[in-house]
Amino acid sequence: MNTTTSSNAKDRLWSRRQIEGLIAEGRKIIILDGRVIKADAWLPYHPGGEKAILHMVGRDGTDEIRALHSLEAQAQMQKFAIGKIQGRWSNFLPPIQGGVFRPLKQGTEDEQDDVDGTEVHFEQNSSSSSNSSIPPSPVFDAIDAATSTTTSLSSASSISGHESSVSISSPIESRLAAEKSSDLLKYPSLDAASQDWIVQKYRETESRIRAAGLYDCPYGSYGIECIRYFILFSAFLTTLHYSYFALSGLFLGMLWHQLVFTVHDAGHMGITHKFHVDTCIGILIADFIGGLSIGWWKRNHNVHHIVTNSPEHDPDIEHLPFFAISTRFFTSLRSSYYERVMKFDAFAKWLIAKQDWLYYPIMAFGRFNLYRLSWEYLLLGQAPKKGIAWWHRYLEMTGHVFFWTWFGYFLLYKSIPTAWDRFVFVMVSHVITAPLHVQITLSHFAMSTADMGTHESFPQKMLRTTMDVDCPTWLDFFHGGLQFQAVHHLYPRIPRHNLRAAQKYVKEFCAETKIPYVIYGFGQGNKEVISRLGEVAKQVKVYEECRKTCVKEMVEGHGFGH
């Protein structure tokens, strides 16, 4: 590949076509503050896992990276810069989401756009090859979401270069098209000017929040939290001593429920803002006290913050066979996170058809599933093996040995005399954490899952896929900051005790940009979630009737010699 000679490689200007060629070669290219970042070498070292980086390949990840990383981490990323771009960047669809990229061929007209050392730039609604004779790529040259409301059922993120086999006349696809059309009407236009203005206002709001000191942790609030923890821990030990095992399990479960909120803070480095210190706080609470892996949570949660509510990519909504919040799951999508097909088989159909009734019972057993996911993360080698976080996995494994020693041996086996009392203790202590799992799903299950393409800005996507929960200030301890999920998704590093104060800035931002700010009371929010689950459950019957009709038509058509 021909290159423009430069005394400083980091000042080299890269064209869109050249960057496409790099990605086609397997390079992990991200745009950050106008700089071209080649993240290949950083991939195995990233403490938050490689999946979060892969979803940024070919995109301007400036806002996502700023939201999730410290200033020090952002400066570290600049060490991987190989040049810069000029003007506005129009996003590619990342390879992990199905993007297809054309390699550059040396000595061909592929590079005619930069033979004179100048850059050719493309507007948001133009294809990357609009100024060249090269045919457009079938995937990364996405149709503008502002004009297309009938995308493939599996969406651009699951296309692999071939046409969808699902007909546009399918009632499922018609429903998805209607949902997308509804979003296009409710939210600002996806044209470049509108989205750039939203990004500008979003960054201005962040500056105001920072100037107000809302990124500074109010340590006094954690003093109050520690008093609450001490009271619950004392109640757990006292009732255990007097053989009130069910009541003791209740207090332990309540303690776990409250401690998770601090783990969430630590995972976002919202306590001391120091990576190792906050990570160790999280490991101490999550692994040693709770038996859960914060490393697994980070790997999962970082992806969730980038591809929120994407059925193909967001692990926080990928719960087949138990839940489906979109009919897109009916097509047995392949999860890019779990790297497997989520089969919509007979068992899944049976459960999904009843999911609005099964929601709360299944949430009651959510903690058991977190044990499984934690063990998979630690035992299957999903944790970083290199870099500054290499030793966290071993500390976490030590924490799990410690947890099952004190909880499994000393508490359940040695302190509780009978099998029945042990069963009651375990069930009560785990089921009482169900409100936490409801809180986690509440802010997303009822929100949009539409694929709006690559043109939507980070702040608009976060507000389209996330809602807040309204509650009185005195109940903030119960929700633990999770009631401000829309605010949190926009600015995830704000300490949770400051989220209520930050909410007013977000409301002002939404009012100015005309982006709907969705907020419900806790009861109404639950109704919205149950309603969404019920709507999708009803579609299972429609899906089955459609499938049977198609089979019947094929059989009858075959009988006539077709």
C-alpha positions, 0 to 999 in steps of 0.5 A, a space after each residue: 500500500 502506498 503511503 504519504 511520506 511524513 517526518 512524523 508518522 503520528 501526523 499522517 493524514 489517513 483517508 477513509 478508503 485507507 482506513 477501510 483497507 487497514 480494517 480489511 487487513 484485520 487492524 483494529 482502527 478507532 477514531 478518537 478526537 480526530 486521531 487514528 488509533 490502532 488498538 491491535 497491540 492493546 487488545 489483549 491488555 484491555 482490562 474491560 475485555 476485547 469485545 468493548 474495543 471490537 465494537 468501536 472498530 471503524 467508528 468515531 469512539 470519542 464520546 464512548 471512550 471519554 464516558 468510560 475512561 479516565 483522562 489518564 487512560 485516554 492519554 494512554 490511548 494516544 500512544 497508539 495513534 498512527 495519524 489523524 483524519 480531517 473533517 467529520 468521520 462517518 462511521 463504518 459498521 464494525 466487523 464484529 457487527 457484520 461489517 464487510 471491508 474491501 482491502 486495498 490493492 497496491 497499484 490500483 485505482 483504490 488509492 486514487 483518492 490520495 495520490 496527491 497527498 490530499 484527503 477525500 472526505 465523505 459526508 454522513 449520507 454518502 458511501 465511502 466510495 461515492 467519489 471513486 469507481 470502486 463498487 460500494 461495500 454491501 454492509 459498511 455503506 449502510 442505508 441512511 436510517 433516516 430514510 429507510 424503515 424497512 431494514 432486514 429482520 436480522 438488521 445490519 448488524 447481523 448481515 453477512 453479505 447475503 440477502 435476508 431470507 425473511 420476506 418484508 411481508 413477514 408480520 414480524 418484520 413489519 412490526 420491527 419496521 413500525 417500531 423503527 419508524 416510530 423512533 424516527 418520528 419521536 427522536 431528532 433526525 439522524 442527519 449529520 448536522 442534527 447529530 453533530 449539534 447533539 454531540 456538541 450540547 452533550 459535551 457542553 453539558 459534561 463540562 458543566 457537570 464537571 465544573 459543578 464538582 459532580 465527578 468528585 466522590 462525596 465520601 461522607 455518603 459512603 460513611 452512611 452506607 457503611 453504617 447501613 452495612 454494619 446494621 445489616 451485618 449485625 442483624 444477620 449474625 444476631 439472628 443466626 446466633 439465635 437460630 432464626 435462620 430464615 430471618 438471618 438469610 433475609 438480612 444477609 440477602 439485604 446486605 448483598 443487595 446494598 453492597 452491589 451498588 458500591 461494586 457498581 460504583 467501583 467498577 466504573 471507578 467512581 469512588 477513588 477514581 484510581 483503577 487498582 484501588 477501586 478494582 480491589 474494593 470491587 473484588 473485596 465486596 463482589 468476590 470475597 463477600 458476595 461470591 461474584 466476579 467483578 471482572 466478569 461484570 466489567 467485561 459484560 457491562 462495558 459492552 452493554 454501555 456501548 451497544 445498549 439494547 442491541 439484541 445481537 450484541 448487548 448481553 444485558 438483554 440476551 436472556 433466551 430461552 427465558 426472556 425476549 424483549 424484541 421479536 428479533 430474537 425469534 430468528 435465532 440471532 447469533 450473539 456476538 458477545 457469547 459467540 453462539 446462536 441464541 436458539 428460538 427452539 420449542 422450549 424458548 417459544 413455550 417460555 417466551 409465550 409466558 414471559 410476562 407471568 414468569 418475569 418476577 419468579 425468574 428474577 428471584 433466581 437471578 443470583 444463581 445465574 450470576 454464580 455461573 457466569 462468574 465461574 465461566 469468566 474465571 475458569 474459561 480464561 476470559 479475564 485479561 492475561 496481560 497488562 495492568 489487570 493480569 493479576 486481578 483474575 488470581 485475586 478474584 479466584 482467591 476471593 471465590 475460595 474465601 467466599 465458599 469457605 466462609 459461606 459454604 463451609 462455616 456458615 451453611 455446613 457448620 452453623 446451620 444444623 439441618 438440611 431443611 434450614 440450610 435450604 431455607 437460608 439459601 433460598 431466602 438470602 438469594 430470593 431477597 435480592 430479586 429487586 436488584 435484578 428487577 432494577 437492572 432490567 427495569 431501565 432497558 426492557 421497556 425501551 427501544 431495541 431498533 437498529 438505527 444504523 451507524 449515524 446515531 450519536 452516542 447521547 441520543 442512543 443512550 437516551 433512546 434505549 434507557 429510562 430513569 425511575 422516579 422516586 423520592 430522595 429518601 428511597 435513593 438507598 433502595 435503588 442505589 443509583 440504578 434509578 438514574 440509568 439514563 443519567 448514568 449511561 450518558 456519564 457513567 463515571 459520575 459517583 452515584 450519590 451525585 446522580 440526582 444532582 446531575 439529573 437536572 443537567 440532563 433534563 436541560 440537555 434533553 429539553 434543548 435537543 428535543 430528545 425525549 427524556 423517559 422517566 416513570 415511577 417504580 410502579 409504572 416502570 414495572 407496568 411498562 416492562 410487563 407490558 413489553 414482555 406481554 406484547 412480545 409473548 403475544 407475537 409468539 403465536 403470530 410467529 407460529 401461525 405465520 410459520 405454519 402457513 409458510 410450511 403449508 404453502 410450500 407443501 401445497 406448492 410442491 404438490 403442484 410441481 413447483 
